[in-house]
Amino acid sequence: MSTLRIFSGGAPKEIFLQLTPQFEQASGHKVEYVFAVMSALRDKVAAGDKADVLVMPTNILDEYQKNGVVLAQGRAILGLVSINAVVRSGAPKPDLSTPDKFKQTVMNTRAIVHATPGATPSGTHMGKLIEQLGIADAMKGKIIHRPALEGGVQLVASGEAEIGFYPKSEVINTDGLDVVGPLPAAIQLTTIYGAAVTTASSSPDAGRAFIAFMTEPTHRAAWAHAGFDPPP
């Protein structure tokens, strides 16, 4: 039996930790995870840090497949994750129903928090969105850059930030937070998460078994509960 090393962004962390004991029991394989922001994972891959499976947005996996880093065989889509707003539990939920409402809401906040632009897809999107809406100057000093899994959610739960903007899967079942809802469709970023076995894996069959297990139809409800919409 093999010990699989999985590099993954933070979005699927909850569901992986839920389903992994079942996979280990059924397969006999063991699983070790490295959860990190996407920029850090890409640095690890570039440095030759060994992984058996990469769990990343599909556009990144497409690039890696083209460059021979991951295999096409066994690749799968795990689900779609949208950016959602969260507030402290019990706090009033802001109106984010339109881009104009979003713009007005964030300008009227004391502080918002989202992941660092360049570190994660959602952080990059939020940084660009603030620029595109022409409110970057108005928001200076009111934006905190912190990934959800590195303390960002705690900043919202404590009230230090009034609103957080993160992938739904990273905040949906977090104590101390209420999910307000997704960004308006016109300014939304939907990330398609996928999984692929690396060409450097010494246990490719086990890696494919892991991906197949995680994408079994019987687990669809668990993925939905964790904030992942079904694959297209």
C-alpha positions, 0 to 999 in steps of 0.5 A: 500500500502507498502513502499519497502526498496531495498538494491542494488549495484550501477550498477542498480542505473540509471535504477531504478531511471528511472523506479521507478516513473512508478512502484510507479504510477502503483502499489501504492507502494513506494520505498526507495533505499539503494545503496552501495558497496556490502561489505557494503550491506552484512554487513547490511544484517548480522547486521539484517538491514531490506530490502524487496528486495536485488539486488545483483550478483546472486552468492550472492543471491544463497548463501542467498537463501541457508541460508534462507535469500531470497526466491526463489519465485519471483527471477529474473535476471536483466541483465549482466554487464561487466567491461569497461574502461573509459577516460575523454571526448575527451581524446585518447582512449587506445588500450585494445584489448588484455590482452597484450595491456591492460597490456602495457596500464595500465603500461604506465598510470600516474594513473588508478582508480577502486573500492576497492578490496573486496568492489565490484566484479569489484574492487576485479577482478581488484585487482586480475588481476593486481596481475596475470599480474605480474605488482603489483609492477610496478603499486604501487602509480599509482592505486587509489581505489575509487568506481565509485559512490563514486567519482571514475568517477569524478577522471577520468572526472577531469583527476586525473586518466587517465583511470577508470575500472568500471561496464559498467552500472555505467559509460555508460551515465556519463557526462565528460566520454567516454567509451573505451570499455570492457576488453578483453574476456580472462580477463573480469568479467561479473557480473549477477545481480539479485533480490530477496525478503527477507524472513524478508520482511513484504510485499513479494507480493509487493517485487515480484511485484517490481521485475516483473515490473523491468523485464518486456520485455517492459523495456529491451531497457531501461536496455540495454541503462543503460549498462545491457546486456540481461540475458542468 
